[in-house]
Amino acid sequence: MASIALKSFFGLRQTTSENKSIVLSKPTTQTHRKFRINASKSSPRVTGRNLRVAVVGGGPAGGAAAETLAKGGIETILIERKLDNCKPCGGAIPLCMVGEFDLPLDIIDRRVTKMKMISPSNVAVDIGQTLKPHEYIGMVRREVLDAYLRDRAATAGATVINGLLLKMDLPKSTGSPYKLHYTDYNAKTGGAGEKKTMEADAVIGADGANSRVAKNINAGEYEYAIAFQERIKISDDKMKYYENLAEMYVGDDVSPDFYGWVFPKCDHVAVGTGTVTHKGDIKKLQIATRLRARDKIEGGKIIRVEAHPIPEHPRPRRVLDRVALVGDAAGYVTKCSGEGIYFAAKSGRMCAEAIVEGSENGIKMVDESDLRKYLEKWDKTYWPTYKVLDVLQKVFYRSNPAREAFVEMCADEYVQKMTFDSYLYKKVVPGNPLDDLKLAVNTIGSLVRANALRREMEKLSV
Ligand SMILES: Cc1cc2nc3c(=O)[nH]c(=O)nc-3n(C[C@H](O)[C@H](O)[C@H](O)COP(=O)(O)OP(=O)(O)OC[C@H]3O[C@@H](n4cnc5c(N)ncnc54)[C@H](O)[C@@H]3O)c2cc1C
């Protein structure tokens, strides 16, 4: 079973329609560069102004969406409740994000080239061995990344409002606007802000896992993990060890269904864990993660404690009329790795591109069919990746013996290459049939050993 899953994993990473979108919003260093769309659609023209779109939430999804909209001729308003928001997050981003989103290297704290995968019995496997000299996993602080993307959206022409969306009135008739009620903290009225409303032709909900936009369109709920993280300042000496190295810990102690991590940042490490099934135990799991890394973080000072939900799967509804959800609001985090930053920025951009295209650069009204194009493209491009990571999580995170097998498998260079290539580039890397076969045999071997070990352990605990 595992071998089939792995084989599909390697075969199903796709490049197909992605290329088109890259051409559409080709990253440039000139953030003002506009792009033109020639579409043929019989939607009514917007008169006296351009299409107005409100983007709610200024994380990676909102920042990327707002920049693309503004560059595409849309009147864009980005509402973010906290402009210095430190989103609780490990901040690991794939190499392709740096290129695709034209990120300057000075916003990346660390370039990780060594990753240690550590088993329940503390067997450590180094899994960065196949990386080429220019390849790395980027480590960012979210307050830095998010502010950068938002500022770039503003430079492209978006109006950024420091405001909290309270609720949204849906249009009363076809083509009439959405009315957004929000607290505006830009106003010089003290900390409480000022209640205001604004109208928009379309709305992008990029307001994260607790999305109010999603509630307003009855998008439905999703299962979620709770993730906990501590930023720990350690001595310069200890920091040297983590200079370009990250750690992932697996085991029932750190998480029954996820993993614990130590990710390096500019002057501290981020230590965290997550779980769907044992949310009430999250602090206990965090202590266990800290304990596993104790030799390396000893004497460290906790400088920040943070926690946040991570969606487990897409919401039942992601588009309604002229409202679309992107990023965590839509539920785009992969299982197994818990990765969501790239997918947030990517979905924000993809959704905005669909609006720019459907509105012919802001001169025509959009409708649900325009927004659905974003969904179709998204699902076609990424659905297999989500599915495969879901299967991998079920196979390898289910028990300590299975995790031991997983770590054992990670020692294989072929596994490392395929895993890193798919993580770093998010696209199809053709597998080598002979190595695929070898891997399948090894995987089955590891799992058989894992199951035998589990049976032995079960006997012991009777
Ligand atoms: C502890 C933890 C560790 C993680 N580690 C990683 C990792 O290493 N790598 C990775 O790729 N992913 C990681 N993730 C997942 C990643 O953080 C998310 O997938 C990503 O932040 C989603 O981006 P987003 O823009 O959709 O939402 P968010 O980043 O949540 O941004 C939403 C924004 O909307 C704003 N907002 C919310 N409500 C309102 C409102 N009503 N009005 C106005 N503004 C509002 C918020 O202030 C916020 O700025 C981690 C998550 C957690 C919790």
The ligand as an SDF file (V2000), in Angstrom:
LIG
                    3D

 53 58  0  0  0  0  0  0  0  0999 V2000
    2.7110   26.8640   15.0790 C   0  0  0  0  0  0  0  0  0  0  0  0
    2.5980   26.8050   13.5670 C   0  0  0  0  0  0  0  0  0  0  0  0
    3.7150   26.4850   12.8080 C   0  0  0  0  0  0  0  0  0  0  0  0
    3.6450   26.4920   11.4080 C   0  0  0  0  0  0  0  0  0  0  0  0
    4.7820   26.2590   10.6950 N   0  0  0  0  0  0  0  0  0  0  0  0
    4.7540   26.3660    9.3380 C   0  0  0  0  0  0  0  0  0  0  0  0
    5.9600   26.2600    8.5890 C   0  0  0  0  0  0  0  0  0  0  0  0
    7.0540   26.1130    9.1230 O   0  0  0  0  0  0  0  0  0  0  0  0
    5.8750   26.3670    7.2270 N   0  0  0  0  0  0  0  0  0  0  0  0
    4.6840   26.5590    6.5870 C   0  0  0  0  0  0  0  0  0  0  0  0
    4.6650   26.6330    5.3490 O   0  0  0  0  0  0  0  0  0  0  0  0
    3.5240   26.6750    7.2940 N   0  0  0  0  0  0  0  0  0  0  0  0
    3.5290   26.6130    8.6350 C   0  0  0  0  0  0  0  0  0  0  0  0
    2.3730   26.7820    9.3500 N   0  0  0  0  0  0  0  0  0  0  0  0
    1.1280   27.0890    8.6210 C   0  0  0  0  0  0  0  0  0  0  0  0
    1.1320   28.5700    8.1820 C   0  0  0  0  0  0  0  0  0  0  0  0
    1.3930   29.3720    9.3030 O   0  0  0  0  0  0  0  0  0  0  0  0
   -0.2010   28.9730    7.5510 C   0  0  0  0  0  0  0  0  0  0  0  0
   -0.5870   28.0040    6.6220 O   0  0  0  0  0  0  0  0  0  0  0  0
   -0.1150   30.3400    6.8690 C   0  0  0  0  0  0  0  0  0  0  0  0
    0.1270   31.3360    7.8110 O   0  0  0  0  0  0  0  0  0  0  0  0
   -1.4120   30.6820    6.1450 C   0  0  0  0  0  0  0  0  0  0  0  0
   -1.3320   31.9980    5.6320 O   0  0  0  0  0  0  0  0  0  0  0  0
   -2.6650   32.8670    5.4300 P   0  0  0  0  0  0  0  0  0  0  0  0
   -2.2330   34.1470    4.8070 O   0  0  0  0  0  0  0  0  0  0  0  0
   -3.6930   32.0580    4.7530 O   0  0  0  0  0  0  0  0  0  0  0  0
   -3.2320   33.1050    6.8960 O   0  0  0  0  0  0  0  0  0  0  0  0
   -2.5450   33.8240    8.1340 P   0  0  0  0  0  0  0  0  0  0  0  0
   -1.0990   33.7620    8.0300 O   0  0  0  0  0  0  0  0  0  0  0  0
   -3.2150   33.2720    9.3370 O   0  0  0  0  0  0  0  0  0  0  0  0
   -2.9540   35.3400    7.9390 O   0  0  0  0  0  0  0  0  0  0  0  0
   -4.2520   35.7950    8.1880 C   0  0  0  0  0  0  0  0  0  0  0  0
   -4.1640   37.2890    8.4440 C   0  0  0  0  0  0  0  0  0  0  0  0
   -5.4910   37.7990    8.5680 O   0  0  0  0  0  0  0  0  0  0  0  0
   -5.5610   38.6870    9.6490 C   0  0  0  0  0  0  0  0  0  0  0  0
   -6.9430   38.6590   10.1100 N   0  0  0  0  0  0  0  0  0  0  0  0
   -7.5860   37.6330   10.7140 C   0  0  0  0  0  0  0  0  0  0  0  0
   -8.8760   37.9740   10.9710 N   0  0  0  0  0  0  0  0  0  0  0  0
   -9.0220   39.2380   10.5060 C   0  0  0  0  0  0  0  0  0  0  0  0
  -10.1320   40.1300   10.4960 C   0  0  0  0  0  0  0  0  0  0  0  0
  -11.3210   39.7760   10.9860 N   0  0  0  0  0  0  0  0  0  0  0  0
   -9.9410   41.3690    9.9670 N   0  0  0  0  0  0  0  0  0  0  0  0
   -8.7340   41.7370    9.4530 C   0  0  0  0  0  0  0  0  0  0  0  0
   -7.6530   40.9240    9.4590 N   0  0  0  0  0  0  0  0  0  0  0  0
   -7.8080   39.6920    9.9630 C   0  0  0  0  0  0  0  0  0  0  0  0
   -4.5420   38.1450   10.6600 C   0  0  0  0  0  0  0  0  0  0  0  0
   -4.0960   39.1580   11.5300 O   0  0  0  0  0  0  0  0  0  0  0  0
   -3.4440   37.6110    9.7470 C   0  0  0  0  0  0  0  0  0  0  0  0
   -2.4500   38.5670    9.4910 O   0  0  0  0  0  0  0  0  0  0  0  0
    2.4120   26.7730   10.7560 C   0  0  0  0  0  0  0  0  0  0  0  0
    1.2770   27.0620   11.5190 C   0  0  0  0  0  0  0  0  0  0  0  0
    1.3770   27.0960   12.9080 C   0  0  0  0  0  0  0  0  0  0  0  0
    0.1480   27.4520   13.7020 C   0  0  0  0  0  0  0  0  0  0  0  0
  1  2  1  0
  2  3  1  0
  2 52  2  0
  3  4  2  0
  4  5  1  0
  4 50  1  0
  5  6  2  0
  6  7  1  0
  6 13  1  0
  7  8  2  0
  7  9  1  0
  9 10  1  0
 10 11  2  0
 10 12  1  0
 12 13  2  0
 13 14  1  0
 14 15  1  0
 14 50  1  0
 15 16  1  0
 16 17  1  0
 16 18  1  0
 18 19  1  0
 18 20  1  0
 20 21  1  0
 20 22  1  0
 22 23  1  0
 23 24  1  0
 24 25  2  0
 24 26  1  0
 24 27  1  0
 27 28  1  0
 28 29  2  0
 28 30  1  0
 28 31  1  0
 31 32  1  0
 32 33  1  0
 33 34  1  0
 33 48  1  0
 34 35  1  0
 35 36  1  0
 35 46  1  0
 36 37  1  0
 36 45  1  0
 37 38  2  0
 38 39  1  0
 39 40  1  0
 39 45  2  0
 40 41  1  0
 40 42  2  0
 42 43  1  0
 43 44  2  0
 44 45  1  0
 46 47  1  0
 46 48  1  0
 48 49  1  0
 50 51  2  0
 51 52  1  0
 52 53  1  0
M  END
$$$$
